[in-house]
Amino acid sequence: MTDEIVAGTVTITGHGGDELEAYLAKPTDDTPRGGVVVIHHLPGYDAATKEMVRRFAVEGYNALCPNLYTREAPGADPDDAAATVRAAGGVPDDRLVGDVSGAADYLRALENANGRVGVIGHCSGGRHAFLSACSLDLDAAVDCYGAFVVNDPPEAMKQMKPLLGLAPQLSCPLLGIFGADDQFPGPDEVAVLAAELEKHGKEHEFHTYAGAGHAFFAVDRPSYRPEAAKDGWERILDFYARTLSA
């Protein structure tokens, strides 16, 4: 861990060569570091997500969160940007992969990068983390209660589709963190995903917490479950220590 970090807004190149706003936090020393792409949740590129980026930096990683809504709502309040993207049916999957690829490239190009990059996301970001790990060459992926990996999304989210068929393409170890009381995804969906990964010999580690529903990591919501979140964070950091160290 280190308290000496620097954080702020940068510009990265995303899908199709588009310039995107992104939030970067990293330790200030020259020690080689692994990188973490933090994929924000559906509510957007918000303060809670940026706090997570800074935490990863304190824990010793270079961390970067691309603003996936830059195109639709540049400079907008996170709530307004999220409403605009929801109305459009969500972020297109191909664009998401291109944006995460650009974020990973940015992290690998940092002077103190060790060349290893992982992804993490919560809610829609968890789905996006799985999609990224099945579409790009990554070193680790963390899916925190990613919805609609197995089941069909609601009609309003027309840009999304189930991702189970991509399981054979998973490029890296996958850590899954879920709540037993969640409905999106429910425990039955988690079991289907685990079975599919097992069938294809894909390295994965799933943990489901009793008494926890959706968004139990969110400290600013009634859904927050401190014990589950604490244990989940410990598992995430242990997982990255094993997968992102040079």
C-alpha positions, 0 to 999 in steps of 0.5 A: 500500500502507498499513500503517495498517489496522483489522480486526475482527468486524462484523455485516452483513445477509445473505440474507433479512435474517439477521444474519451475522458478518463480518470487516472490514479496511480502511485507516484514512485517508479516501482513497476505496477499492474494496471486495473481498468475500472468499468463504471456502473450504469449510474455512470462516471460518478464520485463513488467510481472515482473513489474506487479508482483512487483506492486501487492506486493506494493499494499499489496499482495504476487504475483508470476509469474511462467515461463510457458516456463521453460521446453522448453527454460530454461534461454532463452530470453523471445522473444526466449522462446515465439517463441519456444512455439508458434512453439509448438502450445502453452502451453498445458491446462493440464500443465498450470493448474498444473503449476498454482496449484503449484504457488497457493500452493507456495503462500498459504505456505508463512508465511504471507499468509492468505490462499486466492489466486486469478489469473490474466492474459492478452491475452493468460494469460486471457484465462489461468486465466479463465481455472484455475478458472474453474479447481482449487479451487480459490478465485478470477480470473481476465481475461484481454481480454483473447482470445479463451475462446469462439471461436476456436483459429487459427490452429497454436495454436493447444494446445488451444481449446474453454473453454466455456463448463467449465463455470459451473465449475467456482470456484470463482468470475470473473472480466473481462476487455475488449476493445470494439475495440478488435477482440480477443476476440471481443465484441460478444464473450464477450457477449456469455461468459457473457450469459453463466455465467449468465445462470449458476449463476456464479458471474462475473463482466465485463467491456468493454472500448470504444476506446480500443483494445487488450493489452490496459494495455501495457504501452510499446505498441502503443495499450496503452490507459491510461484512460482505463488502469487506470480505469481497474487497479482500478477495479482490485484492488477493486475486489481483496480487496473484494475477497482476504482479510481474 
